[in-house]
């Protein structure tokens, strides 16, 4: 085989390998392009299960009013649930209003909406005013139980303001030796 023909074969194989590598790079997940949801109310998203649904928490720091919106798996559409309230156990608050405060259970009450036809027992929005959340930057807690679309989610850890998905990713990064 002459040298020109060998060179042509080499160039052809190199182009094929480069094209294959580029194609595979498009298919593989990139850390910078991770699947990300945007909270529609600019709150903190709490994922339920394996992206089955979300609860977005919005806190008015001045008043302590906490609003929870139940959303679909893409955090784009409201999902009505059949409950008059969502209990939330608040474990940690920063800055702490008092040292050694025990966990507090708060009942987020269903909010009816005339415009959407949502009623107590068939709504996607819940709220409560929580004095211990006035002027706080962060808090943690647990939804003991949330039933969405026939699935029960129990003991869902929540983190505000980062959301439980971001909190878990950060925790896994530190555990894995990342920065």
Secondary structure, DSSP 8 states (H G I E B T S, - for coil): --HHHHHHHHHHHHHHHHHHHHHHHHHS--GGG------TTSSEEEEETTTTEEEEEEEETTTTEEEEEEEETTS-SB--BS-SEEEEEEEEEES-SSTT---EEEEEEE--BTTTTBBTTBBSEEEEE-GGGTT-SEEEEEEEEEEETTEEEEEEEEEETT-HHHHHHHHHHHHTT--
